[in-house]
């Protein structure tokens, strides 16, 4: 990863912030106020994150940013709140559920554009279990899979085909204008 890894106490702090952001929204109906300068300097660096919520081992929400635009601690708070209350796939988290949520945080490295000559060349370059991918085709088609998705789609071919579907493209779609970006994550929380 291009950035320094987080210490166990920094990871714990971010998990606490995520839980507080969800609880604060439930009790106060507003975002948790975060002054990033109150936190360790590492948590003040601009980083992109995804927050994934599970309830009884089922996905309950996942929201994140692909590009860093705010301090890490703020990004985690914002994405935790959004995953709990704004993921369009799920109803907002209820108070009884909030205490049972497993919170998982993925801190992203900056994405790097991949170079490839064909779909097969791209697939050969993929690092199963390591790479997160962003697929872009024009302005209308964009999707990403975090590295954790490799657990459900362990073959590079299946991973890429499903990513195309997520970006609302046919599984057999290929174009010379297709852009693929690779990133890695530092992930923690949940049952890890």
N, C-alpha and C positions, 0 to 999 in steps of 0.2 A: 504494500500500500504506500502511496506517495506521502501520506501524512503519518505522524507519530501515532502509535497505538495508544489506546486509553488504558489507564490503570484500573484495577478492580474497583477502587473507591470512586473513580470518575464514572465508570459504568453504572455503579449503584446509584450515584447521584442522578444520572440521566433517567434511570428507571423510576426513581422517586419523583422526579419532575413530571414524567409522563403520567404517572398515577395521580399526582396532584392536579394536573391540568384537566383530567377527566372528572375528578371529584369536584373541582372548583366549578366546572361547567354545570354539573348536576345540582350543586347547592346554591350557586350564585347566578347561574344563567349568563355567564360571561367568561371570556378567556382569562386564564391565570395571568396576572401581571408578573412579568419576568424582567428583572434588571440584570442583564448579562454580566455587568461589571461586579456583581455580587458573587460571581462564581470563579472557579479556577481559570487561569488564563487559557488553558487548553480547551475549555468548554466555551470560550468566547470567540474562537476562530470560526470563520464562516465555513460551514460544511453542509452538505445535503444529506438528508436522512429519509428513511421510511419507518413508520411505526405500524406494526402488525399486531392485531388483537385476536386472541383465541378464547373461546368459551367452551369448556368441556371438549377440548381438542378439535373444535370446529372453528374455521375462520369466522371472525365476527366483525372484521374491518381491517382495511389496509390503505393508508394514504401516505404519500411522500412527495419529495421533490427530487428531480434529477440533477439540478444545478444548485450550487451553493449561493444563497443570496442573503443569509442572515446568520448570526452566531448559532453555533451548534445547539446550545441549551434552548434558545428560542425556537429553533426549527423542530426540536423534539417535542416541546410543549404544543406548538401549533399542530403538528402532525398527529400527536396523540389525541388531541381534542377532535380533529377532523376525522380520524379513523373511527372514533367512538360515536360521533354524531352526524357526520356528513358523507360517509361512504354511501353512494346511491344504491348499492346492492343490499343494504341492510337498514332496518328500522333503527332509530337512535338507541343507544345503550340505555337501559333502565338502571335505577339505583341498585336493585338487588343483583343485577348482573355485574355491575362495576367492581364489586368486591371479589368476584370470582374470575375476573379477566386475567389471562396470561399476557403480559406485554413483552413484545420482542422488538428490539431496535436494530436497524441496519444503518451504519454510517458509510456513505459511499465515497469512493475515491473519485477524482475527476475522470469523466468519461473520455476515452480516446477513440478517434475514428479508426476503423479497421480498413485495411486494404486487401482486396481479393479480386480474383479474375473470373470466378464463377461461384455458383452456389456450393458446389462440391469443395472448392478451395476454401470458402468461408467455413464450411462445416468441419473441415480438417483442422482449422486453426482454433476452434472452440475448445476451451478447457472446462470439461465437465466438472461441476461442483465448485468452480472457481469464478467463472465469468458471469456477470450480469450483462444483459444486452439491451440496447435501445435500438429499435427499428424505426426508420423514417422513410416514407415514400411521399414526396410532395408535402402539401400543407394539410392533407386530410387523413393521412394514415400514420399513426405513431403508437408504439406500444413498448413496454419494457417487461422483462422478467428479472427478478432478483436472483442471485445465485442459489438461494434456498429452493427455487422451483426445480432445480435438478433432482431433488428428492422424489418428485412426482414424475419427472420426465428425464430419466437418466441418459437417454441416447441423444447425441447432438442433433440428429435428424429430427427426432420428435420434438425436441426443445425448440428448434428453429421453426418447424411447421406450426406449432401451437402459438408461437410468438407472432407469426404472420396472421393467424386467425384473430388473435387479440387485437392486432392493428387493423382489423376488418379487411383483410386481404385473403384471397383463396390460398389454400395450403400449397398449391403448385405454382404460385405466383413467382415470377422472377423478372427483374428489370435492371438495366445498366445504371439507372438513376437511384436505385435502392441504397440507402446509407445505413450502416451498422456501426454502433459505438459500443465499446467494451468498458466495463468498470468492475471493480471488486468491492466487497463490503467487509466491514468489521461488524459482526453480528453478535448480539448477546441478549439475555433475558429469557422469558418463557421457561422452558424446561431445560435450558442449557446450563 
